[in-house]
Amino acid sequence: MDSPATSGSLTVSFSPHSGDAFPVGLPVLSAAPVESIFAGAVPCGHGGDFALFRDGPWLLGRARVAPGSDLAQTSAQLYGQLLDTARGWHLARIWNYVPAINAPGPGGLEHYRAFSQGRALAFERVFGPDFKRAVPAASAVGCDAAELSVLFAATRTPVRHVENPDQIPAYDYPPEYGPRAPSFARATLVLGEQTDVFISGTAAVRGHATVAPGNTSAQLDCTLENLRTISLACGLGAHLAAGTAAARHFKIYLRHPADLAAVADRLTRDLLRPDDRVSYLRSDICRRDLNLEIEATLRGVPRD
C-alpha cells in the first residue's frame, strides 16, 4: 500500500493555555499534532539549557541542543544539567528524541549507543555506582530534527520504578548493546492520592534479544504481551487500567508508515479505548531490527 500522508510534526506543550509548543521532529501519521499531558503548567525559569515549568507537585523541563561531533559528551553534559536541576525531586519520566538514531557517528559508534553512554555516565556521576535505582521510565526514539531534544517530568511525590519480569532490565544489558547499557526503568509509578503511571517505550524484546527481527506483525504480538506483563507488574491488571477513570495517553512509533493501517486496526481491537489520546508517529526505533514501539502515560489511576 502507499505510505499515508503525514499531518504535521509532533509538538509537546507543557503550558497549552499560553500557546506554548515544542516541536520534537516526529512526523504525525494519525491524530492531533500537539501532545499535552500536563495541562496546567506555567513557566518558572531555566536550569542550564532546560526551560522549566511547574504544575502543582510537578517540575517539568525541556531542552534542545545540537549534538556536536561527540554525541556521548553532549548527552552527558545535557543529562548533567537535568540531574542538577531535578536534584531533590523524584524523576518520573524522561523523553529523548535522538537525531539519526541508527546512524554511525565519528568512530563508527551508533548514535543511540553514544547517547546511552553519555546518559549512563551522567547518572553514575550524580548517583554513584548504584545509580540504577534512580533511573526512571524513559523512551529514546529517532527524530528528523538535527538537534537532540530531552524532556523530563519530576515530582515531589514518592515514586516506584518497576521492571518487566520477562525482560532483563535495560541497565543490565550485556556489552553487545554498546559501551554503556541504556539507563531507564520499564515503568515508574507516582504514588499520590491517585497514581500516575509512566510506561516506557515498549517493544518486541524478551530477555535482552529482539523478537522476530523486521516482522511488524509478530513484533506487535510481543509488544502487546510485554505491555500486559508490565501492566500486571504495576498493579493495573492486564489492560493498563482500562475501565477506570484514568486518562490514558499512548504514542505509537512506527518505522514504516505503510504499517499504520494494520497496526492501528490491531491496537483498536486489542488495546485502545474510544476516549484514549493516541498519536501514531513516524520514527526510527533504537534498534535497526525493531519496527515499532509503544509508550503509555496514565494519569489519575484510582488507588485501591
Secondary structure, DSSP 8 states (H G I E B T S, - for coil): --------EEEE-S-GGGT--EEEEEEEEES-SEE-S-TT-EEEEEETTEEEEEETTEEEEEEEE---S-HHHHHHHHHHHHHHHTTTSEEEEEEEEEETTTSB-GGG-BHHHHHHHHHHHHHHHHH-TTGGGG--EEEEEEESSSSEEEEEEEESS-EEEE--TTB--GGG--GGG-SS----BSEEEEESSSEEEEEEEE-SEEBTEESSTT-HHHHHHHHHHHHHHHHHHTTSTTTTTTTSS-EEEEEEEES-GGGHHHHHHHHHHHT--TT-EEEEEE---SSTT--EEEEEEEEEE---
